[in-house]
Amino acid sequence: MTYKPSIIVDGDACPVKDECIACAKEFQVDVVFVASIKNKTNKYPEARWIYVDWDKEAADLYMMNMAKKDDIAVTSDIGLAAALLGKGVCVLSPKGIFYNEYNIDSLLFMRHTAAKKRRKGVYSKGPKAFTENDRKNFHNSLVKILSNFAGK
């Protein structure tokens, strides 16, 4: 019997919930959204929702504890992505970028550098706006991962 991964989504402000639901249905896998209780909105009853405390790291800690090797996590949090990669979890950003052993160190370094600048009062423009192309990239990347598990 082959392992069916779960899709575990950092649910607060995730722009690709619809794509996660659609892919989960197509590949018959579970999808779990982890969100803080302050954002308790559930327009996706076909998914499992886990509500955690609004503490800054509560959702991250829950995802770390529940994720298993070969699960798929969706997050834009680079620190969480790095920790999940260490557990053998496949991690994908909402823009369709695979976090992996080849890019995570440089992404962590850029995050650290930006944080140092902010502490000195230097602020960047922030991330680029989420686009329809990002949405398509995410969908294609998630389908690719799930296809590998399904042997398609």
C-alpha positions as CSV (number, residue, x, y, z in Angstrom):
1,M,0.0,0.0,0.0
2,T,1.4,3.4,-0.9
3,Y,1.4,6.3,1.4
4,K,-1.1,9.1,0.7
5,P,0.3,12.4,1.9
6,S,-1.8,15.1,3.6
7,I,-1.7,18.7,2.4
8,I,-1.2,20.8,5.5
9,V,-1.8,24.5,4.9
10,D,-0.7,27.5,7.0
11,G,-4.3,28.8,6.7
12,D,-4.0,32.3,7.9
13,A,-4.0,34.6,4.9
14,C,-3.3,31.7,2.4
15,P,-4.3,32.9,-1.0
16,V,-4.5,29.4,-2.6
17,K,-7.1,27.6,-0.4
18,D,-9.3,26.9,-3.5
19,E,-6.4,25.3,-5.3
20,C,-5.5,23.2,-2.3
21,I,-9.1,21.9,-2.1
22,A,-9.3,21.2,-5.8
23,C,-6.1,19.2,-5.9
24,A,-7.0,17.3,-2.7
25,K,-10.3,16.3,-4.3
26,E,-8.6,15.3,-7.6
27,F,-6.0,13.2,-5.9
28,Q,-8.2,12.0,-3.0
29,V,-5.9,13.2,-0.2
30,D,-6.8,15.0,3.0
31,V,-6.3,18.7,3.3
32,V,-5.9,20.4,6.7
33,F,-5.9,24.1,7.3
34,V,-4.2,25.3,10.5
35,A,-5.3,28.8,11.5
36,S,-5.4,31.0,14.5
37,I,-8.7,31.3,16.3
38,K,-8.9,35.0,15.6
39,N,-9.4,34.1,11.9
40,K,-12.1,31.5,12.5
41,T,-13.8,31.6,9.1
42,N,-14.6,28.3,7.4
43,K,-15.9,28.6,3.9
44,Y,-14.2,25.2,3.1
45,P,-16.2,22.6,4.9
46,E,-14.7,19.8,2.8
47,A,-11.3,20.4,4.5
48,R,-10.3,19.7,8.1
49,W,-9.7,22.9,10.1
50,I,-7.5,23.1,13.1
51,Y,-7.8,26.3,15.1
52,V,-5.0,27.2,17.4
53,D,-4.4,30.0,19.8
54,W,-3.4,33.4,18.3
55,D,0.0,33.1,19.8
56,K,2.6,34.1,17.1
57,E,4.0,30.7,16.6
58,A,1.0,28.5,17.5
59,A,0.1,27.5,14.0
60,D,3.8,26.8,13.1
61,L,4.2,24.6,16.1
62,Y,1.0,22.7,15.4
63,M,2.1,22.1,11.8
64,M,5.5,20.9,12.9
65,N,4.0,18.4,15.3
66,M,1.4,17.0,12.9
67,A,3.4,16.8,9.7
68,K,4.9,13.5,8.7
69,K,7.6,12.5,6.3
70,D,6.2,12.9,2.7
71,D,3.3,15.2,3.7
72,I,3.0,18.4,1.7
73,A,3.0,21.7,3.6
74,V,1.9,25.1,2.1
75,T,3.4,28.1,3.8
76,S,5.2,31.4,3.0
77,D,7.0,31.2,6.3
78,I,10.6,30.4,5.5
79,G,11.5,29.4,9.0
80,L,8.7,27.0,9.2
81,A,9.6,25.7,5.7
82,A,13.2,25.0,6.9
83,A,12.0,23.1,10.0
84,L,9.5,21.0,7.9
85,L,12.2,20.1,5.3
86,G,14.2,18.6,8.2
87,K,11.3,16.3,8.8
88,G,11.1,15.1,5.2
89,V,8.1,17.2,4.4
90,C,7.6,18.6,0.9
91,V,7.2,22.3,1.3
92,L,5.6,24.7,-1.3
93,S,5.0,28.4,-1.1
94,P,1.7,29.9,-2.2
95,K,3.5,31.2,-5.3
96,G,4.5,27.7,-6.3
97,I,8.1,27.8,-5.2
98,F,9.5,24.6,-3.9
99,Y,11.5,25.0,-0.7
100,N,14.4,22.5,-0.8
101,E,17.9,21.8,0.5
102,Y,19.3,23.8,-2.3
103,N,17.5,27.1,-1.7
104,I,16.5,27.2,1.9
105,D,19.8,28.4,3.3
106,S,19.9,31.4,1.0
107,L,16.2,32.2,1.7
108,L,16.9,32.0,5.5
109,F,19.9,34.3,5.0
110,M,17.9,36.9,3.0
111,R,15.2,36.8,5.7
112,H,17.9,37.3,8.4
113,T,19.4,40.2,6.5
114,A,16.0,41.9,6.0
115,A,15.3,41.5,9.7
116,K,18.6,43.2,10.6
117,K,17.8,46.1,8.3
118,R,14.3,46.5,9.8
119,R,15.9,46.7,13.3
120,K,18.0,49.5,12.0
121,G,14.9,51.3,10.6
122,V,15.5,50.3,7.0
123,Y,12.3,48.9,5.4
124,S,11.9,47.3,2.0
125,K,8.8,47.5,-0.2
126,G,7.6,44.1,1.0
127,P,6.7,41.1,-1.2
128,K,5.4,41.6,-4.7
129,A,1.6,41.3,-5.1
130,F,0.1,37.9,-5.5
131,T,-0.9,37.4,-9.2
132,E,-2.9,35.0,-11.3
133,N,0.3,33.6,-12.6
134,D,1.4,32.8,-9.1
135,R,-1.9,31.0,-8.6
136,K,-1.3,28.9,-11.7
137,N,2.3,28.2,-10.7
138,F,1.1,27.0,-7.3
139,H,-1.5,24.7,-8.9
140,N,0.9,23.2,-11.3
141,S,3.5,22.6,-8.6
142,L,1.0,21.0,-6.3
143,V,-0.3,18.8,-9.1
144,K,3.3,17.8,-9.9
145,I,3.9,16.7,-6.3
146,L,0.7,14.8,-6.0
147,S,1.2,13.2,-9.4
148,N,4.5,11.8,-8.2
149,F,2.8,10.2,-5.2
150,A,-0.1,8.9,-7.4
151,G,2.3,7.5,-10.0
152,K,0.6,9.5,-12.8
